[in-house]
Amino acid sequence: MTISLAAITGSLRWGKIDPSNRPIIVAWWIVVITETIQYLLINLGMYSNLVYNLYMVPLSAMLLFQFNKWGILGKRLMLAIFLILISIWIADYFIINGYMLTTRRFIHRLIFNLVVVMLAVTSINKQIMSERRVLLTNSRFLICVGLTIYYTYRVLVDAFWLNEFSNEFTTILASFNRYLLQFYYLILFLAALWIPRKKSYILPS
């Protein structure tokens, strides 16, 4: 729930920030809502992967939309990637092994993670080439660094599960997730503080 720090900060600054950075704030709230629902279900003894499996759809939509707003994806390419991800999601949970929406699957997650990493790295490279100010105070740079670190880790975990490595090894690797998430969410919180304000336009007299 540390992600709520970034989500709340982004919401408090919503009216002041550049609209091109708003999709990522919506994505953060999608995570907050998902984690809250999952927490309540666990306390009711109703734990299921259903909530996590469903939340991948709106999360991917918001992240792709954000990269579109940042100029990394054109509108057509964004829609094409989203349709491909949705098709893979449907195949993974309803076709390959039948109805699996309440279980943990790895094909869609692995491909989704790879897409996020590639887009984040592309954005980082673009900023390094074009930005002249200190990147550590650049919200977009911080967000993309966080996405790259966390989703690269998720690629490794999901790839090991998919290749059926020993349960002991993959469980130990996956348990690191709770610590990495705190670091990742801290980066997002700092990024939320640095999201640029709206540009001021001076009308000609």
C-alpha positions in Angstrom: 0.0 0.0 0.0 3.0 2.3 -0.1 1.9 3.1 -3.6 -0.9 5.2 -2.0 1.8 7.9 -1.2 2.4 8.5 -4.9 -1.3 8.2 -5.8 -2.5 10.7 -3.1 0.4 13.1 -4.0 -0.5 12.9 -7.6 -4.2 13.5 -6.9 -3.5 16.5 -4.7 -1.5 18.0 -7.6 -3.9 16.9 -10.3 -5.2 20.4 -11.2 -1.7 21.9 -11.3 0.3 19.3 -13.3 0.7 19.0 -17.0 -2.3 16.9 -18.3 0.2 14.7 -20.2 1.2 13.1 -16.9 -2.2 12.3 -15.6 -2.6 8.7 -16.9 0.2 7.4 -14.6 -1.7 8.8 -11.6 -4.8 6.9 -12.7 -2.6 3.8 -13.0 -1.4 4.3 -9.5 -5.0 4.4 -8.2 -5.8 1.2 -10.1 -3.0 -0.5 -8.1 -4.3 1.1 -4.8 -7.9 -0.1 -5.5 -6.7 -3.6 -6.5 -4.5 -4.0 -3.4 -7.3 -2.7 -1.1 -9.9 -5.2 -2.6 -7.3 -8.0 -2.3 -6.6 -7.1 1.3 -10.3 -7.2 2.2 -10.8 -10.5 0.4 -7.8 -12.1 2.2 -9.2 -11.0 5.6 -12.5 -12.5 4.6 -10.7 -15.8 3.8 -11.6 -15.4 0.1 -8.1 -15.1 -1.5 -8.0 -15.4 -5.2 -5.9 -14.4 -8.2 -9.1 -13.2 -9.9 -8.6 -9.6 -8.8 -5.0 -9.4 -9.9 -5.7 -11.1 -13.2 -8.5 -8.6 -14.0 -6.5 -5.5 -13.0 -3.9 -6.2 -15.6 -6.3 -5.0 -18.3 -6.9 -1.4 -17.1 -3.3 -1.1 -15.8 -1.9 -2.0 -19.3 -4.3 0.5 -20.9 -3.2 3.3 -18.6 0.5 2.6 -19.0 0.2 2.5 -22.8 -1.8 5.7 -22.8 0.9 7.3 -20.6 3.6 6.3 -23.1 1.4 7.7 -25.8 1.2 11.0 -24.0 5.0 11.1 -23.5 5.4 10.7 -27.3 6.9 7.2 -27.1 4.0 5.5 -28.8 1.8 6.8 -31.7 -1.9 6.4 -31.3 -2.1 3.5 -33.8 0.8 1.7 -32.3 -0.6 2.1 -28.8 -3.9 0.6 -29.9 -2.2 -2.2 -31.8 -0.1 -3.2 -28.7 -3.1 -3.0 -26.5 -5.2 -5.2 -28.8 -2.3 -7.7 -28.9 -2.0 -7.7 -25.1 -5.7 -8.2 -24.7 -5.7 -11.1 -27.2 -2.9 -12.7 -25.3 -4.7 -12.1 -22.0 -7.9 -13.8 -23.4 -5.8 -16.7 -24.8 -3.9 -17.2 -21.5 -7.0 -17.2 -19.3 -9.7 -18.7 -21.5 -8.2 -20.7 -24.4 -4.8 -22.3 -23.9 -5.8 -24.4 -20.8 -9.5 -23.4 -20.7 -10.9 -21.2 -18.0 -8.1 -20.1 -15.7 -9.1 -16.7 -14.6 -8.9 -17.6 -10.9 -5.4 -19.0 -11.1 -2.0 -17.5 -11.6 -0.8 -17.5 -15.2 2.5 -16.3 -16.6 2.3 -16.0 -20.4 0.4 -12.7 -20.5 2.2 -11.3 -17.5 5.6 -12.1 -19.0 4.8 -10.4 -22.3 3.2 -7.4 -20.6 6.3 -7.0 -18.4 8.6 -7.1 -21.5 6.5 -4.5 -23.2 6.7 -2.2 -20.2 10.5 -2.6 -19.9 11.0 -1.9 -23.6 8.9 1.2 -23.5 10.5 2.5 -20.3 14.0 2.0 -21.6 13.1 3.7 -24.9 11.8 6.7 -22.9 14.9 6.8 -20.7 17.2 6.8 -23.8 15.1 9.6 -25.3 15.4 11.7 -22.2 19.1 11.2 -21.9 19.6 12.3 -25.4 17.3 15.4 -25.2 17.2 16.6 -21.6 19.9 19.0 -20.3 18.6 19.4 -16.8 19.3 17.0 -13.9 17.4 13.8 -14.6 17.1 12.9 -10.9 14.5 15.7 -10.6 12.7 14.6 -13.8 9.5 12.8 -12.9 9.2 11.0 -16.2 12.8 9.7 -15.9 12.2 8.5 -12.3 9.0 6.7 -13.2 10.7 5.0 -16.2 13.7 4.0 -14.1 11.3 2.5 -11.5 9.3 0.7 -14.2 12.5 -0.7 -15.7 13.9 -2.0 -12.5 10.7 -3.6 -11.2 9.4 -5.1 -14.4 12.8 -6.5 -15.3 12.7 -8.3 -12.1 9.1 -9.5 -12.8 10.3 -10.8 -16.2 12.9 -13.0 -14.5 10.4 -14.3 -11.9 7.7 -15.1 -14.5 10.2 -16.6 -16.9 11.5 -18.9 -14.2 7.9 -20.0 -13.2 7.0 -20.5 -16.8 10.1 -22.7 -17.4 9.2 -24.7 -14.2 12.4 -24.1 -12.2 12.4 -25.6 -8.7 9.6 -24.2 -6.5 12.1 -23.5 -3.7 14.3 -21.3 -6.0 11.4 -19.4 -7.6 9.7 -18.9 -4.2 12.8 -17.4 -2.8 13.2 -15.1 -5.9 9.5 -14.1 -5.7 9.7 -13.3 -2.0 12.1 -10.5 -2.8 9.1 -8.8 -4.5 7.9 -7.2 -1.2 11.2 -5.4 -0.6 11.7 -4.3 -4.2 8.1 -3.0 -4.3 8.9 -0.6 -1.4 11.9 0.8 -3.3 9.8 1.0 -6.5 7.0 2.8 -4.8 9.4 5.2 -3.1 10.7 6.2 -6.5 7.1 6.8 -7.7 6.4 8.9 -4.7 9.5 11.1 -5.4 8.3 11.3 -9.1 4.9 12.4 -8.0 6.5 15.3 -6.2 8.4 16.3 -9.3 5.6 16.1 -11.9 5.9 19.4 -13.8 3.2 22.0 -13.6 1.0 23.1 -16.4 2.7 25.3 -19.0 1.6 28.9 -18.9 0.6 30.4 -22.2 0.8 34.1 -22.8 -1.9 35.3 -25.2 -0.7 38.0 -27.7 -2.1 41.4 -27.0 
